[in-house]
Structure formats: C-alpha cells, structure tokens
C-alpha cells in the first residue's frame, strides 16, 4: 500500500540515527510512531487470522479455474499483507533495541515489507475484478439465455488485468529505485542533489501508482454495480454478487476516498515533520480497516449456501443444489 511506503520512508531518520549511535535503552520515539507499531501488529494478527480462515474454507469451494482460483489469490494477498504489517511494526521497534542491525539489512527488510504491501495494493482489487468476471459468465447461463454481460467480456478482462499489472510493476519499480538511492546515499556514492533527483522521480511514480490504484477502485465500483444491475435485468439473483455489493463495495469506496485524501492533503497543506507521523498513523488505521473489510468480505463469499459456482455446473460441481431454489429466484 502507498500508506505503508510513506510510513516506512518516514522512519528512516530514526533508523539512521540509531544505527549511528548503536545504543539501546528506552524507546523515545514519538507517541504516533509507537501507536503505528501497535496498530501494525494488531492488523497483522487479524490478517493472519483471515489468511488461516481462507485456507481452511477453500475446501468449501469446488476446485477449478472458475471457482477456487480467485480465493487462492486472496489467501496470498492476506498472507502478504499480514507479513508486511508485521515486519513494518517490528522494524519500528528493533533499531532502538540495540540490535546492531546494519543499515543495509534494516532497509532491505523495509523494502521487502513494502513489496509485500504492494501485493495487497494491486491484487486485492484484482480478486474483486476476477470474481466479477466469473459471476458475469454465470449470468448468461440463466434460463438458457446467450446474453453476455460487458463486465465479463474479453476486452474488459484484458483492461482489468492490464491495470493490475501496470500498478504492480510501477509499485515495485518505485521501491527498487528508492532502495538503490538510499543505499548509495548511505555510502556517499550520491550527493544531496543527486539524491534529490531520485526523490523527485519517486514522487512522480508515487502519483502514478496512486492514479492507477484509484482507476482500479473505480473499475471495481462500476463493474460491481453494473453486474448487479445486469443480473436483476435477467431475473438472476446471485447471493454471491449480493454479498460483494453489501460487504465489499462500501470498503472499496471508502478506500478510494482515503487513498486520494492521504495523497492530496500533504500536497495542499503546509505540514511540520511531526505532522507526517500523525498522517501515517491515520493512514495505517484507515487503510488497515479497509483492507480487512475487503478481504473479510471476499472471504465471506466462500461460505454462502446455494451458490452456482460454474457455467454448466452439475451436482458434483455445486457447493449446494441450484435451479428453481434459493440460488435462483424469479422476480
């Protein structure tokens, strides 16, 4: 996530200062930084619980590319997010414990944590879009109709996965560029002017990542609403799509607003250095709530009864019977 990248980069002065002192003693970081560590550990534990739940519930979903695959990706997203929060929280505290951790190792772990957070940032909406694609495919199976919703057409899938790929590549590139810059600056291979150039490049990439992330959020919102409207038009009530609208869509909208606000506010307001700690804390709290809401909402669709899982499914590929029953209702 972008919020984690901001938080990680903002604590580098603490890391550098402590590495120079190589001392222990009590942790005298600002209260906001301590709160950041607490919330990151809490979010890590909750996300790990979601990861375990998703893995255990995989058996409830019939195997196959059209059924279980999105949830396997969801488990990877939840696991990566959990590890990212855990590493970020631990690294906020480790330097002050007199561990003697070198700058390269500390920043390498920070980079690894940030890279894991980008898996969540890019592929969390990808799971939403993937499920929307698959539910759209089911819509044209109702009553033998050949209607093909636009949300599941080939061009739409190409656009969606292209957005995911570009967002993830830009995110990783941004992390790699800044890692290289910090390492070179730490060993005096870059002067301040050269390092400032890297910061400007990173700033531009950050805006690009936020823009593509926002486009994915808008894509999810429009696609999910369009899918629900299409299903109502053909008199197909899909409990899984309904769950996505009720449990996932509100968090996607809130995350979209939060991401824009966290990005725009520092650019439009004069902030003291300590204000960034508070901004990071707010970002971690709100971002964690949004991620857990989205991942939890997606995971909850695995346990819905009476769901049609695949086009042309037979009794052996259904979680529960469908047809003229609770899974299919005429309006």
N, C-alpha and C positions, 0 to 999 in steps of 0.2 A: 504494500500500500504506500501511497505517497506520504501519508501521515507518519508512517514508520521511518521512511527515509529522512524526513525533516527531523524527527526525534533523534535518530542515530547521528546525523551530522551535527546536531546542536550540542551533543555531549562530548564531541571530540576535544574541545578545550580542557574539559575535565580529565579525559584520558591522557592527553599530552602532559598536562601539568603534574598529574600523579606519577606518570612514568619518569618524569624528570626528578621528582622527589624520592620515588621508590620507598615511600613511607607507608605506615599503617595507621593505627589509631581509629578514632571515631569518624563516622561518616558525616561530614559537614556540608553536604550538598543542600541546595535549596529545597524547601518543602515540596514544591511542584515536581522536582525530579524524583524525590522519594515516592511521591504519590504515583508518578509514572511507572516506577518499578512495581509497586503493589498491584496496580491495575493490569499491567502486562502479565504478571504471574497469574492473577485471577483469570484473565481471559485465556491464558494458555491452558489452565486446568479445565475450564469449561469446554474449550475447543477440543481438547483431548478426549473429554467425555463424549462429545458429539462424534469424534472420529471412531471411537470404540462402538458407539451405538450404530453408526452407519455400517461398519464392517459386520456387526452381528446381524443387522437387518437385511444384508444382501441376500441371505437365503430365502427371504420372503418375496424377492423379485425374481421372476423367471429369467434364466440366463439368455444372453443374446445381445447383439449389437443394438437392437431396438428396445431393449428393456433394461438390462443391468449395467451396460457400459457407462451411461451418464453418472450413475451412482458410484461406480469405481473411481471416476474422475473426481466426484465430490469428496470421496474419502481422502484422496490425495490432497485436495485443496484444504480440507480440515486439518489433516496432519501437518502440512507445510505451515499453515497459519499458526498452529499450536507451537511448533518448534520455533518459529520466528519470534513470537511473543516471548517465549521462554528465554531464548538467547538474548533478546534485547533487554529483558528485565534483569537477567543475571549480569550482563555486561555493564549495566548501570552501576552495579554494586562492586563487582570484582576488583576494579582498579584501586579502589580505596581500601581494600583489604590487605594491601602489601603483598600481592601475589607475585610480583616481579614479572608480570606478563609483558612481553615486548610489544612495541607499538605495532609492528607488522602483524603479529598474531592477533592482537586486540582488534585492529581494524579489519583484518581478514575475517574474523568471526562476525564483526558488524556487517561486512559485505555479504557474508553467507546468509545472515538473518534477513537482510534487506532483499536478497534474491529470492528467498523463500516467501517473503511477503508479497512479492510481485506475482508469484504463482497464484496466490489468493486474489490479488488485484485483477489479474487478467482472466483467470479461468473460473472464478466464481460466477460472473455473468455468463461465461461460456456454458456452464452447466444449465443455467436457466434457458438459454437460447437452444441448447440441444434438446431439452425436454419439450420446448415449444415446437421445434421441428417435428419431433416424434408424435406429439399429440395432434399436430396438424395433419400428419399422414393418416391418423386414425379417423379423422373427421370425414374423409371421403369413403369410408367403409360403411357408414350408416345407411341402412335401407338400400344397399347396393348402388348408391349414387357414385358418380365419377367426378364429383366436384373436387377440385384441387385447390386448397387454400393457399394464398400467396405466401403465408408465413413458412410453408414447408417446401416451396418450390426451389429448384436447383440454384437459381441466381441468388435467392435470399440466403441459402446456406453458404454459398461462396462469399457473399458480402460479410456475413456474420463471422465466419472463421477467419476471414482476412483481417477484420477488425481485431479479433483476439490475437492473431499472430503479430500484427504490427505493434499493438500495445505492449505485448510481452517483449518483443525484440527491442523496442525503444527503451523500455524499463531496464532491461539487462544492460543495454549499451550505456545508459546513463550511469548505472552503478559501476560498470567497468572503467569508464572514463574518470570518474571521481576517485576510484580506488587507485588508479595509476597516478593521478595528480597528487593525492595525499602522500603516497609512498615516496614519490620523487621529491616532494616538498620537504618531507621529514628528513631526508638525507642530503638536502641542499643541492639537488640536481635541478631545481626550478627556483627562480627568483620570484618575488612577490608579484611582479607584473605578469609573468608567465602563468603563475598560479591563478591570478585574477581572470585571465583569459579562459582557463578551464572552468572557473566558476560561472562565467557568462554563458559558455556552451552548455553547462549543466542546467542553468536556469532556463535556457531555451528548450532543452529536451524535457525538462520538468513540465513546462507549459504544454508541450506536445503530448506527453503522456496523460496529463490531466484532460486534455481535449479529447483524446481517443477513448479514455475511460468514461468520460461524460457521454460520448457518442454511443458507447456500448450500453450505458444505463438507459439512454433514450430509446435505443433499439429494443431493449428488453421490455420497457414500458409499453411502447407502441405495439410490439409483436404480441405481447400477452393480452392486451386489451382487444386487439384485432382477432386473435384466436378465440377468445371468449364470445365475441360478437358473432363470429362465423359459426361457432358451434350452436349458439342459440338460433341462428337463422335456419339451420338444417335440423333443428329439434334434437340435438345430441347433447345430453347433459353429462359432462365428464367430471367426476368428482376430483380427479387429479388436477385438472385445469382450474377448477373452482378453488382448490386448496392453494394453488400458486397465486391466484388473484387475491385471496384473503390473507394468506400468511406471509407471502414473499414480496408481492408488489409494493406494499407500504414501506418496507425497509429499503427496497431498491430506490424508491422516490426520495426517501429521507437521506440515503447515502449519496445520491446525486446532488442534493442541495448542500449537504455537509461538505462534500468534496470541493464544490465551487466556492463556498464561503471560506473554507480554510485556505484556499489558494488566493482568492481575490483580496481578502481582508489585509494581509501583510503588505500587499502591493499598493493599497489605497490609504493606509493609515501609518502614521509615524509610530514606531514601536521601539521601546527600550529592549536591550538584550534580554533582560529578565522576563519581559513580556512573552518572549518566544517559548519559555518554559511552560507558561500557563497555556499558551496556544497549543503546544504539543500535548499537554495533559488533556485538554478538552478534545483534541483530535483523537487521541488514543481511546478515550472513554466513548465518544460517539461512534468512532469507527469500529470499535470492538462490539458495541451493541448492534450496529448494523450488520456486521459480518456474522455474528452469532444468530441474529434474526433470520438472515437469508439462508445460511447453512442449515439452521434448525428447521426452517420452513421447508426447504428442499428435502431434508431427511424425513420429515413427517409424511411426505407423499409415498414413502416406501411401505407404509403400514395401512394405507387406505383400503378397505374391503371393496369388493365388487368393481374392480377396475379392469377395463380392457387394455391389455398391455401391447399387443402387436396386431397389425393388419392380418386378417385371415386366420386369427388365432383359433385353436381348437381347445378342448377342455384340458388338454395336457399342458398348454402354454398359458393358461389363465391363472391368476392368483386365486380368483373366485369366479363362479359362473357369471356370465353376462348374457345379454339378449333382452328379452322383454322383462327385465327385472330391475333392481335398484341401480344397476350401472347404466341402464338405457331407459329413458323416460320420455314419452311423447308429451309435448306441451299442447 
